[in-house]
Amino acid sequence: MSDDRKLDVLRAIVEDYVATREPVGSRALAERHALGVSPATIRNDMAALEESGYIAQPHTSAGRVPTDKGYRLFVDRLAGVKPLSGPERRAIQSFLDEAVDLDDVVDRAVRLLAQLTQQVAVVQYPSLRRSALRHLELVPVGERHLLVVIITDNGRVEQRTLELAGPPDEGVVARLRVRLNVAAAGHRLADLDEVLSALPDAFAPEDEALVKSVVGIVEETLAEDSEERIVLAGTANLVRGGMDFSHSISPVLEALEEQVVLLRLLAEMSEDAAAVSMRIGRETQHEGLVETSFVTTGYGADGTAVARIGSIGPLRMDYPGTMASVRAVARYLSRILAG
């Protein structure tokens, strides 16, 4: 649609419907918005928008409401993202700065975003495959076990316990720890295969079994699907706003419980070129989410996204405000991980 005036009418319909939850008529648009045309002209524009599938009439004698297609055009043509106020930004920074570790950071971020948007917040844990190794620790535990601790640059910690055939040689363990950190620290975990495969050759034949076991458990850990972990908060917000769903809130809640659905959407949205990605209504390709929209963006240290954070709400959501909140929390989350 190239007609700027019709786009202004659509924008006004979306804004009014989000604010009032009521279908919007031409007279209300003429009174509330400086569109510069008569109600009759607005009615003609609304008829054209309806014919093109951007708005619809929910029932006879009612005003119009945006369709999925209308929301998509509105979002795609947004002039900018509504900025958060100074107090809001300071509150976000102060709340997240108090976190003590990665789990605490993720927990705080998801609760904060749910509070800001009054919707469901989703935070995906940082991916091991996209992270860099900060430190690898080997800790003998008892006589026949070795604790392998992998610490990434974004603060993620993975622990594995290796069962040995006999007591580990502490000198070999110390040398292996040093060699692992010298060779691998700072490298992306996805690129460590070559570094790790060369390590056994640097040790005496009698120590190769231990070295290969440690290398094997590290490779096994890195090969796991490390994007399985997501955290949700604010489900009660959707329940409180249940009137936004035409039938029942149950399909939405059931879809949110299926983490594989959210993980698929997050993976798809990570491929989008836009800084803030969105799936509106049927774009989610899941029947339980057809009356919702999902807004996400990436976060991570050094400008590299290692996971995503987002908000799920009804189609009738405050898109500029939700986008601003998601971006703001992601930005502070990235700063903390980079610190």
PATORPA-147862 format. One line per field, with one value per residue: residue in one letter; residue number from 1; x, y, z of N, C-alpha, C in turn. Coordinates in steps of 0.02 Angstrom, whole numbers, plus 50000, padded with zeros to 5 digits. Atoms other than C-alpha are relative to their C-alpha. Layout:
BEGIN
rest [A_...]
nr [NUM_...]
n_c1 [X_...]
n_c2 [Y_...]
n_c3 [Z_...]
ca_c1 [X_...]
ca_c2 [Y_...]
ca_c3 [Z_...]
c_c1 [X_...]
c_c2 [Y_...]
c_c3 [Z_...]
//
This chain:
BEGIN
rest [M_S_D_D_R_K_L_D_V_L_R_A_I_V_E_D_Y_V_A_T_R_E_P_V_G_S_R_A_L_A_E_R_H_A_L_G_V_S_P_A_T_I_R_N_D_M_A_A_L_E_E_S_G_Y_I_A_Q_P_H_T_S_A_G_R_V_P_T_D_K_G_Y_R_L_F_V_D_R_L_A_G_V_K_P_L_S_G_P_E_R_R_A_I_Q_S_F_L_D_E_A_V_D_L_D_D_V_V_D_R_A_V_R_L_L_A_Q_L_T_Q_Q_V_A_V_V_Q_Y_P_S_L_R_R_S_A_L_R_H_L_E_L_V_P_V_G_E_R_H_L_L_V_V_I_I_T_D_N_G_R_V_E_Q_R_T_L_E_L_A_G_P_P_D_E_G_V_V_A_R_L_R_V_R_L_N_V_A_A_A_G_H_R_L_A_D_L_D_E_V_L_S_A_L_P_D_A_F_A_P_E_D_E_A_L_V_K_S_V_V_G_I_V_E_E_T_L_A_E_D_S_E_E_R_I_V_L_A_G_T_A_N_L_V_R_G_G_M_D_F_S_H_S_I_S_P_V_L_E_A_L_E_E_Q_V_V_L_L_R_L_L_A_E_M_S_E_D_A_A_A_V_S_M_R_I_G_R_E_T_Q_H_E_G_L_V_E_T_S_F_V_T_T_G_Y_G_A_D_G_T_A_V_A_R_I_G_S_I_G_P_L_R_M_D_Y_P_G_T_M_A_S_V_R_A_V_A_R_Y_L_S_R_I_L_A_G]
nr [1_2_3_4_5_6_7_8_9_10_11_12_13_14_15_16_17_18_19_20_21_22_23_24_25_26_27_28_29_30_31_32_33_34_35_36_37_38_39_40_41_42_43_44_45_46_47_48_49_50_51_52_53_54_55_56_57_58_59_60_61_62_63_64_65_66_67_68_69_70_71_72_73_74_75_76_77_78_79_80_81_82_83_84_85_86_87_88_89_90_91_92_93_94_95_96_97_98_99_100_101_102_103_104_105_106_107_108_109_110_111_112_113_114_115_116_117_118_119_120_121_122_123_124_125_126_127_128_129_130_131_132_133_134_135_136_137_138_139_140_141_142_143_144_145_146_147_148_149_150_151_152_153_154_155_156_157_158_159_160_161_162_163_164_165_166_167_168_169_170_171_172_173_174_175_176_177_178_179_180_181_182_183_184_185_186_187_188_189_190_191_192_193_194_195_196_197_198_199_200_201_202_203_204_205_206_207_208_209_210_211_212_213_214_215_216_217_218_219_220_221_222_223_224_225_226_227_228_229_230_231_232_233_234_235_236_237_238_239_240_241_242_243_244_245_246_247_248_249_250_251_252_253_254_255_256_257_258_259_260_261_262_263_264_265_266_267_268_269_270_271_272_273_274_275_276_277_278_279_280_281_282_283_284_285_286_287_288_289_290_291_292_293_294_295_296_297_298_299_300_301_302_303_304_305_306_307_308_309_310_311_312_313_314_315_316_317_318_319_320_321_322_323_324_325_326_327_328_329_330_331_332_333_334_335_336_337_338_339]
n_c1 [50043_49957_50037_49981_50058_50030_49956_50015_50064_49986_49962_50047_50044_49961_49988_50063_50023_49955_50015_50069_50025_50064_49995_49992_50041_49973_50012_49951_49935_50000_49999_49941_49937_49997_49987_50005_50052_50067_50020_50018_49937_49972_50039_49977_49934_50010_50027_49944_49959_50035_49998_49931_49987_49962_50046_50060_50058_50014_50072_50039_50009_49943_49944_49952_49942_49945_49988_49929_49967_49997_49948_49934_49984_49989_49935_49948_49995_49987_49946_49947_50020_50012_49947_50018_49981_49939_50010_50008_49934_49959_50028_49978_49929_49990_50026_49958_49932_49997_49997_49938_49973_50039_50068_50033_50010_50055_50061_50018_50018_50066_50052_50003_50034_50071_50028_50001_50047_50062_50012_49956_49931_49962_49928_49964_49932_49948_49981_49929_49968_49985_49962_49927_49978_49962_49956_50019_49971_50001_49996_50006_50051_49990_49945_50013_50043_49972_50052_49981_50042_49992_50026_49999_49991_50062_50015_50032_49957_50021_49959_50006_49956_49969_49978_49935_49983_49961_49987_49967_49935_50014_49954_50027_50061_49980_49973_50055_50039_49963_49999_50067_50016_49957_50018_50070_50031_50013_50025_50069_50005_50014_49938_49948_49987_49931_49957_50008_49977_49927_49974_49971_49932_49954_49990_49970_50049_50037_50047_50045_50069_50029_50007_50053_50063_50018_50017_50063_50057_50008_50031_50068_50039_50008_50041_50069_50043_49997_50050_50062_50023_50033_50035_50059_50030_50056_50058_50061_50020_50046_50063_50037_50024_50032_50052_49972_50002_50070_50031_49974_49929_49968_49953_49939_49962_49974_49945_49944_49970_49962_49940_49975_50032_49966_49932_50003_50011_49939_49950_50020_49994_49928_49977_50026_49951_50020_49974_50055_50039_50069_50047_50066_50056_49987_49929_49967_50010_50023_50070_50010_49972_50025_50025_49945_49941_49938_49949_49936_49936_49944_49956_49935_49942_49962_50043_50018_50058_49991_50066_50051_50047_50059_50064_50059_50061_50056_49991_50013_49949_49966_49940_49941_49978_49971_49936_49953_49983_49958_49933_49966_49977_49947_49940_49969_49979_49938_49947_49980_49963_49935_49960]
n_c2 [49940_49941_49940_49981_49983_50063_50026_49960_50025_50065_49987_49974_50055_50043_49966_49994_50066_50020_49961_50006_50068_49995_49987_49928_49973_49942_49939_49998_49983_49929_49960_50011_49994_49944_50032_49949_50015_50007_50069_50036_50022_50052_50061_50027_50030_50061_50050_50024_50040_50063_50039_50026_50049_49972_49994_50041_49981_50059_50016_49948_49935_49985_49969_50046_50019_50021_50071_50017_49964_49930_49992_50008_49939_49949_50011_49990_49929_49958_49952_50011_50034_49953_50008_50003_49940_50005_50041_50071_50028_50006_50055_50062_50010_50012_50066_50052_49995_50034_50072_50029_50048_50004_50021_49943_49951_50023_49997_49930_49972_50024_49971_49929_49989_50014_49944_49941_50008_50030_50056_50056_49989_50060_49991_50060_50002_49994_50062_50019_50002_49932_49967_50011_50029_49956_50039_50070_50022_50072_50007_50069_50010_50069_50037_50024_49954_49935_49951_49957_49939_49957_49933_49963_49928_49967_50019_50066_50051_50069_50046_50071_50042_50054_50057_50024_50069_49999_49932_49958_49970_49929_49963_50004_49960_49929_49982_50001_49939_49943_50005_49987_49929_49963_50015_49991_49940_49947_50027_50020_50070_50038_50006_50030_50070_50011_49989_50055_50064_50003_50002_50064_50009_49961_50035_50067_50052_50025_49949_49984_50020_49946_49941_50013_50000_49930_49970_50029_49974_49930_50001_50024_49945_49948_50026_50004_49945_49957_49948_50028_49969_49935_49983_49959_49966_49956_50034_49973_49939_50019_50021_49939_49969_50053_49975_49987_50062_50008_50060_50020_49990_50065_50017_49959_50026_50065_49989_49974_50056_50040_49960_50013_49951_49937_50007_49997_49930_49962_50018_49967_49928_49983_49994_49939_49945_49944_50000_50027_50046_50006_50046_49973_50044_50063_50005_50045_50067_50044_49984_49972_49932_49959_49936_49968_49976_50017_49950_50021_49974_50038_49968_50034_49957_49979_49991_50064_50029_50069_50025_49950_49980_49975_49991_50028_49968_50003_49961_49930_49978_49937_50023_49958_50006_50066_50001_49960_50036_50058_49976_49971_50054_50037_49959_50003_50070_50007_49964_50040_50059_49977_49975]
n_c3 [50000_50007_49981_49932_49960_49977_49947_49940_49974_49969_49938_49951_49980_49956_49936_49963_49979_49946_49940_49976_50009_50035_50072_50012_50055_50035_49962_49945_50029_50017_49939_49959_50037_50048_50065_50051_50050_49971_49984_50061_50032_49957_50013_50063_49988_49962_50047_50040_49955_49988_50061_50007_49948_49945_49943_50008_49959_49960_50005_50034_49966_49957_50034_50030_49960_50044_50012_49996_50055_49981_49948_50031_50036_49950_49969_50051_50018_49942_50012_49950_49938_49946_49950_49929_49963_49962_49940_50019_50018_49939_49960_50032_49987_49929_49983_50030_49973_49936_50011_49975_50048_50061_49985_49969_50054_50042_49960_49991_50065_50022_49956_50015_50064_49990_49964_50044_50056_49977_50045_49985_50021_50015_50007_50019_49972_50051_50033_49995_50066_50023_49947_49999_49937_49955_49957_49991_49937_49986_49927_49977_49948_49976_50030_50068_50037_50019_50018_50056_49996_50059_49987_50062_49995_49978_49932_49994_49969_50010_49960_50014_49959_50039_49960_50023_49984_49938_49975_50050_49985_49992_50043_50068_49999_50000_50067_50048_49987_50028_50073_50024_49995_50045_50069_50017_49973_50048_50062_50002_49983_50061_50040_49958_50016_50021_49942_49952_50028_50000_49932_49977_50026_49960_49936_50003_50018_49943_49979_50055_49983_49960_50043_50048_49963_49987_50065_50022_49963_50021_50067_49991_49971_50051_50055_49979_50021_49941_50003_49976_49938_50003_49938_50011_49943_50017_50029_49969_50036_50054_49969_49981_50061_50038_50044_50066_50039_50020_49974_49935_49990_49992_50053_49994_49944_50020_50047_49962_49964_50048_50011_50068_50043_49990_50025_50074_50018_49985_50051_50062_49993_49997_50069_50029_50006_49959_49932_49960_50042_49978_50032_49984_50015_50035_50018_49953_50027_49947_49990_49934_49995_50055_49974_49964_50036_49966_50016_49972_50025_49975_49950_49992_49992_50059_50059_50030_49967_49980_49982_50013_49947_50034_49965_50034_49976_50047_50061_49981_49953_50014_50035_49987_49930_49990_50034_49961_49938_50018_50020_49942_49955_50036_50001_49934_49991_50038_49965_49941_50023_50025_49945]
ca_c1 [50000_50079_49944_50015_49844_49774_49927_49890_49712_49775_49899_49758_49646_49785_49825_49642_49603_49756_49703_49516_49492_49340_49315_49355_49235_49266_49186_49300_49452_49401_49378_49535_49662_49715_49698_49653_49505_49318_49235_49168_49345_49401_49258_49317_49495_49432_49334_49493_49591_49457_49453_49644_49631_49713_49559_49400_49226_49201_49011_48875_48860_49029_49185_49342_49487_49660_49695_49860_49904_49861_49967_50111_50101_50088_50243_50343_50306_50343_50447_50544_50539_50465_50609_50598_50605_50762_50691_50639_50814_50896_50777_50822_51008_50997_50892_51003_51166_51121_51127_51259_51276_51205_51054_51013_51035_50917_50789_50793_50784_50631_50536_50581_50524_50360_50332_50374_50262_50126_50142_50234_50423_50541_50729_50835_50994_51155_51205_51366_51398_51398_51498_51685_51779_51836_51907_51908_51938_51982_51951_51993_51848_51887_51998_51911_51819_51866_51751_51761_51697_51671_51650_51601_51628_51445_51451_51373_51442_51429_51490_51522_51593_51713_51735_51914_51992_52103_52166_52214_52393_52377_52530_52453_52287_52375_52471_52313_52219_52355_52365_52177_52163_52313_52254_52068_52031_51952_51903_51724_51667_51608_51787_51878_51875_52046_52125_52055_52099_52284_52300_52329_52488_52565_52562_52651_52568_52520_52425_52332_52180_52150_52178_52064_51929_51934_51936_51792_51682_51717_51673_51518_51461_51489_51397_51239_51091_51128_50983_50853_50843_50717_50635_50460_50378_50215_50094_49968_49972_49889_49760_49716_49699_49601_49465_49585_49564_49406_49378_49488_49658_49692_49768_49890_49943_49963_50072_50181_50208_50276_50452_50492_50367_50452_50625_50574_50510_50666_50777_50678_50680_50868_50885_50789_50888_50789_50859_50690_50600_50414_50288_50108_49959_49966_50146_50188_50127_50051_49864_49879_49969_49861_49793_49964_50116_50296_50427_50611_50788_50959_51078_51260_51432_51534_51385_51366_51196_51212_51027_50862_50743_50564_50384_50224_50059_49890_49878_49810_49976_50070_50197_50310_50313_50345_50485_50565_50557_50628_50771_50810_50819_50921_51043_51074_51083_51218_51317_51315_51374_51513_51569]
ca_c2 [50000_50164_50286_50377_50437_50260_50211_50354_50289_50113_50178_50273_50118_50012_50142_50167_49981_49947_50085_50049_49865_49926_49918_50088_50190_50333_50464_50418_50428_50601_50662_50587_50608_50755_50661_50818_50740_50719_50567_50522_50515_50414_50292_50273_50242_50114_50026_50015_49950_49819_49765_49743_49636_49758_49784_49687_49713_49592_49604_49704_49888_49883_49980_49900_49807_49771_49601_49506_49585_49757_49736_49676_49830_49943_49865_49866_50051_50109_50266_50219_50128_50225_50261_50217_50359_50398_50328_50168_50144_50176_50055_49919_49946_49951_49792_49691_49756_49672_49498_49381_49252_49202_49112_49266_49380_49276_49264_49451_49492_49384_49449_49629_49615_49535_49680_49813_49741_49661_49512_49346_49366_49235_49227_49097_49043_49086_48953_48858_48841_49030_49068_49081_48985_49093_48958_48769_48696_48516_48467_48293_48229_48077_47941_47901_48055_48217_48368_48461_48641_48742_48930_49035_49219_49256_49178_49011_48867_48684_48545_48363_48225_48102_47929_47866_47693_47743_47893_48038_48099_48275_48333_48274_48354_48520_48516_48470_48614_48737_48671_48674_48854_48915_48831_48860_49016_49152_49036_49007_48841_48787_48805_48703_48532_48550_48621_48482_48340_48386_48382_48194_48201_48324_48196_48034_47874_47820_47984_47981_47889_48026_48165_48084_48060_48244_48299_48181_48247_48428_48389_48295_48444_48565_48451_48451_48555_48696_48807_48699_48807_48948_49038_49113_49239_49335_49201_49274_49435_49344_49268_49441_49501_49348_49454_49485_49304_49263_49089_49026_49064_48877_48851_48993_48925_48750_48817_48910_48747_48665_48735_48653_48774_48926_48859_48836_49014_49083_48988_49055_49233_49227_49217_49379_49530_49652_49704_49666_49515_49484_49347_49407_49292_49152_49194_49091_48937_48865_48854_48894_49059_49128_49265_49318_49412_49369_49508_49459_49523_49448_49481_49440_49510_49606_49635_49449_49375_49213_49196_49290_49380_49422_49457_49365_49456_49474_49539_49698_49741_49904_49860_50014_49999_49811_49831_49967_49862_49707_49805_49896_49739_49650_49796_49795_49605_49614_49743_49632_49480_49584_49647]
ca_c3 [50000_49941_49995_50147_50202_50209_50310_50430_50448_50482_50611_50697_50698_50775_50908_50956_50960_51069_51188_51198_51151_51052_50863_50788_50681_50560_50672_50818_50704_50643_50822_50898_50759_50652_50488_50391_50299_50327_50407_50235_50164_50313_50280_50101_50159_50285_50148_50044_50193_50226_50045_50051_50208_50330_50440_50470_50541_50688_50677_50592_50639_50726_50689_50619_50699_50628_50551_50563_50396_50463_50619_50510_50398_50550_50629_50467_50440_50617_50607_50764_50929_51073_51193_51377_51501_51599_51762_51672_51601_51769_51854_51728_51751_51941_51949_51832_51905_52070_51991_52062_51922_51753_51825_51929_51778_51672_51812_51844_51658_51624_51777_51734_51554_51607_51726_51595_51459_51567_51450_51449_51445_51373_51397_51310_51398_51306_51181_51215_51029_51007_51164_51192_51326_51472_51583_51602_51775_51822_52003_52070_52175_52282_52213_52050_51992_51904_51898_51732_51742_51582_51605_51455_51418_51455_51627_51586_51689_51639_51754_51712_51821_51741_51815_51805_51809_51955_52056_51940_51934_52004_51907_51743_51790_51826_51659_51564_51647_51595_51416_51395_51452_51353_51194_51206_51310_51206_51065_51012_51080_50908_50842_50974_50891_50811_50969_51078_50959_50964_51153_51182_51075_51199_51342_51380_51316_51492_51516_51350_51422_51550_51423_51295_51427_51475_51293_51257_51395_51344_51162_51218_51321_51177_51056_51160_51106_51225_51170_51256_51411_51412_51557_51557_51672_51674_51616_51737_51635_51490_51606_51671_51492_51438_51359_51215_51159_51064_51133_51275_51348_51363_51188_51220_51389_51317_51176_51301_51396_51238_51245_51078_50998_51074_51032_50850_50842_50926_50803_50655_50721_50750_50560_50531_50473_50579_50748_50826_50753_50760_50725_50718_50732_50605_50565_50720_50624_50783_50810_50995_50960_50819_50932_50997_50938_50983_50988_51010_50992_51019_51164_51198_51232_51103_50989_50951_50990_51088_51132_51120_51236_51196_51244_51198_51209_51124_50946_51025_51105_51118_50983_50999_51189_51185_51059_51165_51324_51239_51163_51326_51434_51299_51293_51481_51482_51348_51448_51603_51505_51425_51595]
c_c1 [50045_49966_50015_49940_49966_50043_49990_49935_50011_50037_49952_49953_50037_50008_49936_49977_50044_49980_49931_49971_49933_50012_49996_49959_50030_49990_50051_50069_50003_50006_50067_50066_49996_50018_49992_49949_49934_49987_49981_50062_50032_49963_50022_50068_49993_49972_50056_50046_49968_50003_50070_50019_50039_49957_49939_49945_49980_49927_49963_49992_50057_50052_50047_50057_50055_50001_50075_50040_50006_50051_50070_50020_50015_50070_50056_50010_50011_50059_50058_49971_49994_50053_49972_50022_50065_49992_49991_50067_50043_49975_50022_50072_50012_49978_50045_50071_50007_50005_50068_50030_49952_49927_49960_49985_49940_49933_49976_49975_49929_49945_49992_49962_49925_49966_49993_49945_49931_49978_50045_50070_50035_50073_50032_50070_50051_50021_50075_50035_50017_50043_50075_50019_50039_50049_49974_50038_49992_50012_49994_49950_50004_50057_49989_49954_50035_49943_50027_49951_50017_49967_50007_50007_49937_49977_49966_50050_49969_50047_49986_50048_50024_50023_50063_50012_50038_50012_50036_50067_49990_50046_49975_49937_50017_50027_49944_49957_50033_49996_49931_49985_50043_49977_49930_49968_49993_49973_49925_49997_49988_50063_50056_50019_50073_50048_49998_50029_50075_50029_50030_50072_50052_50016_50030_49946_49958_49947_49946_49927_49965_49986_49942_49931_49976_49980_49932_49940_49989_49965_49927_49955_49986_49954_49927_49960_49992_49950_49932_49971_49970_49962_49942_49978_49941_49941_49934_49978_49952_49933_49959_49973_49963_49946_50026_49997_49928_49966_50025_50074_50038_50048_50066_50044_50031_50059_50062_50035_50043_50063_50028_49970_50037_50071_50002_49992_50062_50055_49984_50013_50073_50029_49976_50054_49984_50028_49949_49956_49930_49963_49931_49947_50020_50071_50038_49995_49984_49930_49988_50022_49972_49972_50053_50051_50062_50054_50066_50058_50056_50038_50065_50056_50031_49958_49981_49944_50013_49934_49950_49957_49939_49938_49944_49938_49945_50016_49991_50051_50027_50067_50060_50027_50032_50069_50053_50022_50045_50070_50038_50027_50056_50066_50037_50025_50066_50059_50025_50042_50069_50046_50043]
c_c2 [50062_50064_50017_50015_49936_49968_50038_49976_49932_50009_50024_49945_49954_50033_50004_49932_49973_50035_49984_49929_49999_50010_50075_50022_50064_50064_50007_50019_50075_50044_49995_50014_50056_49971_50049_49987_49989_49928_49960_49974_49945_49935_49967_49966_49934_49945_49970_49955_49932_49955_49969_49952_50027_50012_49957_50025_49938_49979_50060_50062_50017_50038_49947_49985_49978_49924_49986_50040_50074_50014_49996_50063_50057_49994_50015_50073_50045_50046_49990_49965_50051_49991_49995_50065_49989_49959_49926_49968_49990_49943_49932_49986_49982_49929_49944_50001_49963_49924_49973_49948_49997_49981_50058_50054_49982_50006_50072_50030_49979_50030_50075_50014_49986_50059_50062_49995_49978_49944_49942_50015_49933_50018_49933_50003_50006_49932_49986_50005_50070_50038_49986_49973_50052_49961_49929_49974_49924_49991_49926_49995_49927_49967_49983_50046_50067_50045_50046_50059_50044_50067_50041_50075_50037_49976_49933_49949_49931_49954_49928_49962_49940_49945_49970_49928_49996_50072_50041_50025_50075_50043_50002_50044_50074_50021_50002_50063_50060_49998_50014_50074_50042_49992_50023_50064_50054_49976_49985_49925_49956_49988_49964_49928_49986_50009_49941_49934_49993_49991_49933_49989_50036_49966_49931_49948_49977_50050_50013_49982_50055_50061_49991_50000_50071_50035_49976_50030_50074_50003_49978_50056_50053_49978_49997_50059_50047_50057_49975_50039_50069_50010_50047_50034_50041_49966_50028_50064_49984_49979_50061_50036_49952_50023_50015_49939_49981_49939_49985_50014_49934_49982_50039_49972_49932_50008_50025_49944_49957_50040_49989_50050_50067_49997_50003_50072_50042_49986_50034_50075_50022_50009_50065_50054_50058_49994_49972_49959_49992_49946_50020_49949_49935_49993_49954_49927_49950_50021_50033_50072_50047_50067_50036_50027_49988_50048_49979_50039_49959_50038_49960_50050_50017_50005_49936_49968_49926_49968_50057_50012_50029_50003_49973_50032_49993_50040_50074_50021_50068_49983_50045_49993_49932_49995_50038_49963_49940_50021_50026_49946_49961_50039_49996_49929_49989_50035_49960_49941_50021_50022_49948]
c_c3 [50000_50023_50072_50044_50026_50055_50065_50033_50034_50066_50055_50026_50049_50069_50042_50025_50058_50065_50029_50000_49963_49926_49986_49939_49971_50040_50057_49973_49984_50062_50037_49964_49949_49931_49942_49946_50037_50020_49939_49964_50040_49989_49935_50008_50039_49956_49958_50042_50013_49939_49990_50055_50060_50063_49986_50047_50041_49999_49971_50045_50047_49960_49972_50049_49952_49993_50011_49948_50016_50053_49969_49963_50049_50030_49950_49982_50061_49986_50048_50061_50055_50055_50071_50033_50038_50064_49984_49984_50062_50044_49972_50018_50073_50018_49974_50028_50067_49993_50019_49953_49941_50014_50029_49948_49958_50037_50008_49934_49979_50044_49986_49936_50005_50035_49955_49947_50023_49953_50023_49974_49992_49994_49986_50030_49945_49972_50010_49933_49975_50050_49991_50069_50040_50042_50004_50062_50007_50074_50018_50058_50023_49962_49927_49960_49987_49979_49946_49999_49940_50014_49936_50012_50021_50068_50008_50028_49988_50038_49980_50045_49960_50048_49971_50021_50066_50022_49946_50025_50003_49957_49929_49995_49997_49932_49948_50008_49967_49924_49970_49999_49953_49928_49981_50024_49948_49933_50006_50011_49939_49959_50036_49981_49983_50058_50048_49973_50002_50070_50021_49977_50042_50067_49988_49986_50059_50025_49948_50017_50039_49956_49951_50034_50014_49936_49977_50036_49984_49932_50005_50027_49947_49944_50019_49974_50059_49998_50026_50059_49987_50065_49982_50065_49975_49967_50027_49966_49943_50028_50019_49939_49955_49952_49930_49955_49988_50031_50071_50003_50001_49943_50004_50055_49984_49952_50037_50040_49955_49981_49929_49950_50005_49974_49924_49978_50012_49948_49934_50003_50005_49930_49967_49998_50046_50070_50049_49953_50029_49961_50025_49980_49967_49975_50048_49977_50056_50019_50068_50007_49947_50023_50042_49951_50043_49976_50033_49971_50031_50054_50004_50004_49932_49937_49965_50039_50015_50020_49988_50062_49966_50044_49956_50030_49948_49937_50014_50052_49980_49967_50011_50070_50014_49968_50040_50063_49986_49983_50060_50046_49966_50001_50067_50015_49963_50036_50060_49978_49974_50057_50033]
//
